[in-house]
Structure formats: structure tokens, C-alpha cells
Amino acid sequence: MDCEPPFEEAYKTLLKNPYGDSEVDYSVEECELPLINLSRLSCGQRERDKCINEMVNAARNLGFFQVVSHGISKEILKNMIYEQKNLFHQPFQKKVKDGFLNLSTNSYRWGNLKATRLSQFSWSEAFHIAITDIPGIKDDTLRVTTEKITKAVAGLAKSLAEILAQYVGVRSSYFQENCPATGSYLRLNRYPPCPYSSKAMSNCVYRSSKHRAVSSQGSERLSVAYFYCPSDDAIIRGCSRPPVYRDFSFKEYKQQTKKDVEETGDKVGLSRFLL
């Protein structure tokens, strides 16, 4: 299909010698994510407290949890999947072209051309869309659909962040003051069928866990991620004493992440800011 990025050509050297001089086991442990029913937040103080404790424990021990009764309609989710398929099935040469659908430069991303080992291997493509880009998308149906899902998940993200933050003593007004809606991103992901699915994965008080979506040999997979971000000048600091990390701005974090990917092929993350 002319919509597929040239993965095999880009990864030719890596796939010929995927383990280097010695074979490495890149398998990951699978676990069942806790399922949180958010309707319990409105079922009296006792049930609300239990629900919050379950979220806190999941965030602390796993770094992930799944929510239901979140208020996002099935129709919005169904329409988003439909529009994603239409978008990703456009010819590859159109998707990589600057100004595609009037999106910002580098909104479209595929693979990891800096990869030097299997742990950095990524058989995927994505559109990383700034919220400020959505009104200008030159596809009416896609624009309306992304506007609807962004509006729905933005409120959910803010509510969950405030709940988790209050548990560790951060005032809820922090997010209103430091996380403007215009600073967030919507990321549309596609994992095409991969003949090397056993080798391909995409790559992160609360645990920041590395997460990986395993490619399938027989079918594509789609996902949507909403990045609830602070403004560039927001200062990020530990909420307990003594602090584990030094204070840093969100802009500094993004710049360091970009530098790490360019130099090593991978994200290093918060360990860059350890005291």
C-alpha cells in the first residue's frame, strides 16, 4: 500500500542484526490494568474516597489505570477511529509533505530513524497535533471530530489530574493557572501490520512507567492520546521533602527530551533531573 511508511528500508541494517553481538530478551511483563468506574465519584463521600484511593494506588504502583463511565460518548470515539483510518490511509508522500492539511511542520512522524537497538524500534506512525492547529485543519470532518474529542477529553484529563494532585497536597488551582488548553496536544497513532511483531514495540509518591504498544502481524492498531501539558514556563518541582528531582521548567524538559532522542535514539526522561 502506498500509504505505508518505508519501515523495512529504514530499518534494514537493524533487522539484519537486531541483537548486535549478543541476543537480548526485550520481552516485557504484561499486567491487567485496574478498572476505575468514575461514576463512583458521585455516589457519596465514602464511595468517592474509595474510588480516589484506587486511582492513587494504581498511579503509585503501575503508573496506569483504565476508566469507564468517563462521559465520552461512543459516537465520538467511533467517529474518531473512522477519521483516523481515513487520515492514515492517505498516500505516504502526502502525509510527509510540509503543510499537509495545514498542520504544523513535523506534525507527522513515523518510526524512529535514530534507533540503534530493538528497544528503540518503532513500527508506527503518528500525527502529533497541537490544539492550536485544530481550527485550521483543512478537512472539515476531521476538524470537527478532533474538536469534539479534544473538548471531551480535556475536561476528563483536568479532573483526574486535580484528584491525583490533591492527594499529594498540590492545590487544584495549579492546573487552572499553569495548564492552558492551548498548550496541550492530541496524538493520533497507527501501528501497521508488522512482519517482525515479536521484535517491534513503541515507547514513561506516582510512577512514570514505560509503556509499549505491540504491533500485530495481521492487522493495524489505532489509538488516540491526549497530552495535558503545562505552559513552557511552568516550574515543575517535587511535592515532598527532601525533593528527588531539581526544579525545572516544562520547556527545559521538552528540550532535553528532544536532545536525548537525537543523540541516543531514545527518551531518558525524569532521570535527567535527579538531584
N, C-alpha and C positions, 0 to 999 in steps of 0.2 A: 504493500500500500504506500502511495506517495505521501501519506500523512505521517509516516513513522520517521523519527529521527534516525540518523545513521549510527546506531549503537555499536553494531558489530565492527564497523570500520574504526570507530573512535576507540574501542576497547580491544582492538586486535592484539596488541602486544601483551596486554594484561591477561587476556583469555588464553593466550598460548602458554603462559607461565604464571597461573593465578596465585600460586603459593610461594613464589620465589624459590629459595634454596631448600625450604622445608615445608611440609604440609602443616597448615594451621587449621584448627577447628573454629569456624566462625558461627557455629550454631548458637542460638540464643534460647534462654529459658522462656517458655510460654506460661502465662498465668491467666486466670479468669478475672476480668476487671469487676470491681464492686459495682453493683447496680443501685443507683440512688433515685428514688421517686421524689421529685421535687414538690409534688402536691402535699407532702407531709409538712412542708414549711408553713402551711396554712391550717394545720389540724390541731391547734392548741400548743401552748408553750412546751409541754412535756415531749410531744411528738416532734416538735420543731427542734428541740435540743438534741434529741436522738439522731435526727436527720443530719444536723450540723456536725455532730461528733463522728458520724460515719464518713462524712466528706473529709473532715480533718484527718482522721486515721488513714484514709485512702491516700490523701495528698502526702502525708508524712511517710507512709510505708512503701507506696508504689509510685506516687507521682502522677497517677491517672485514676479516673473513675468515669463510669458511664452514667448519663442521666436520662430519665424518662419523665413524661408529664412536664416537659420543658416549655410548652406553649408555642413551639414552632410547628406550623401545620404540615401535614403530609403532602398537601398540594404544593407548597413552596419547595419542599425537598424534592418531590418528583419533578417539578419544572426545572430545578437546578441541575439535576442529573441529565435531563434531556438536553439542556443548553450546553452542558459540559461536553457531551458527546458530539454535538454539532461543532463546537469550537475546536476540540482536539482533532477531529477528523478532517479539518482543513488541511490542504497541502503543506508539508513541512516548510517549503520555501516561502510560503506566505506567512507562516507563523513567525519565522525568524526575521522577517523584514521589519526594519525600524518603522514605527508609526502604524503597525498593524492594528486595526480597529481604533486608532487614535490613542493607543495605550502608551505609557512612558517607555523610553528606551530600556531594554533589558528586563521588561516585564515577563517575557517568555524565556524559560530556562529548560534545559534538558541535560540529563546525565550529570556527570562530574568529570570534566576533561582533565582535572588535576589529579585524579585518582592514581595511586601508585600501588595499592593493595586492595584485596577483596573487601575489607571493612569499609572502604570508601566507595565501593562500586554502587552505582545508582542507575537502574534501568527504568527511568521515569522522566516525565516532562511535566511542566507546571506553568501556570500564569500567576505571577505574584503581583497583585493589583492593589495599588494604593487607593484608599477610599476616595480620595480627591479625584481620581481618574474615572470613577464610575459614571458620573453625569455626562462625560464626554465620549463614552463608548459608542462607536458608530455601528451599532446593531441594536435596534430598538428592543427586540425581545430579550436579548442577553442583558441589556442595560436595566430594563425593568425588573428582570428576575434577580439580578445581583443586588439591586437596590432593596428589594423585598427581603432577601435572605440576610443582607447586612444589617438592616434595621431590626430584624428579629433576633439575630444572634448577638448584636451589640448590647442590648438590654440584658440578655442572659449572662453574657461574659462579665458585665459590670456587677450584676447581683452576686454571682459566685465569687468574684474577686473580693467584694466587700465582706462577704460572710467569712471567707478564709482569713482575710486581713484582721478583722475584728478579734478573731480568736487569739492572735498573737500581739494584740494591743495597738494595731495601726488604726487610726481614725478613719471612718468610712469616707469622710470628705476628701481624703488624699486623692482618690481616683477622679473625683469631680474636678479637682484642682490641677492634676498632673497628667490625666489621660484624655485629651481631647479626642472627639470622634474622628477628626480629620487625620489623626496620627496612626490609625490602625490600618490593617491590610487584610485582604481576602486572598487566599491562595487556593487555586483550583489545581488539583493533582490528578495525573493519569499514570497508571502503571501498565504499559502494554504487555501483551503476551511475551514471555521471555524464555528462550530455549535453554537458558542457564539458571532457571529459577532457584535451584538449590544453592546458588552462589550469590544471587542478587538480593540486596536489601537497601532501603533508603533510610538515611538517618533523619532535658535532653538529657530548731523546729521542723519545711516541706521539701520533698525530694524532687530533684530535677533528673528524670530518668531518660536514658537514651531510648528512642522508640524507632521501630523498624517496620516497614510495610513490605511483606514478602511478595515478590512478583509471582504470577501464575504462568504456567506454560500454555494453558489453553484459552484463557480469556483475559480481557483487560479489567482493571480495577480503577475506581474513581473515588476521590474524597474531596471534601471542602474543609479548609482550615481558616479560622478567623483569629488573627493576631491582635490581641487587645494590648496596645502599646502606650507607654508614657511618651511625653514630648521629649525631644532630643536633649533639652537642658535639664530634665528632671534628674535629681540626685537619688541614686539607689543606695541604700545603706541597710545594714543588718538591724533587726529589731530587738536583739538580745545583747547582753554584755557578758563577757567581752565579745566583740564582733569577730566573725570568722573571715569576713571579706573587708577590704578597704572600701571607702566610699568611691563611687564612680558615676558618671553621667550615662544616660542611655545612648547618647551619641558616641561616647567613648567605647561602650560595649559593642555597638554595631561596627565601628571602625576596626576594633581588634578582631572581631569575628571574620570580617572581610579579609583582613591581612592574613589570618591563620589559614583560611581556605585557599588563598592564593599561594601561600608558601608551603603548606603541608598537605593540601587536598582535603582537609577535614576541619571541623569546628572543634575548638578546645574548650570554649565555654567559660563558666564562672571560675574555674581553677586559675585563670589568668589573673584574678583579682584577690587571691588569697593573701592574707597578711603573713 
